[in-house]
Amino acid sequence: RSVTTKRLLLFGFDSPKKLWTVVYEALVTAVCWGTSYLFIRRGMNPDTRDGFLHKYWKDAVYGSLAGFNAAFLKAILKNLIPQ
């Protein structure tokens, strides 16, 4: 493979290790966001406390996916867009 092809397949990162580090950090971001959404925003709010896990777990999952996507794409775009 050419250097350009390899770099594009790694989303602009220098090595697979750097790519996996960014994936790990984005995953941690998603887990933290989802947990804090469920327990702080919904669980500690008296208006939404009753059955909050059952009612809002999908919101937490979709929000976490959005957080992962945002963190991961930000890192990719910072690598691929020239400054």
Secondary structure, DSSP 8 states (H G I E B T S, - for coil): --HHHHHHHTTT-SSHHHHHHHHHHHHHHHHHHHHHIIIIIISS-TTT-TTHHHHHHHHHHHHHHHHHHHHHHHHHHHHHS--
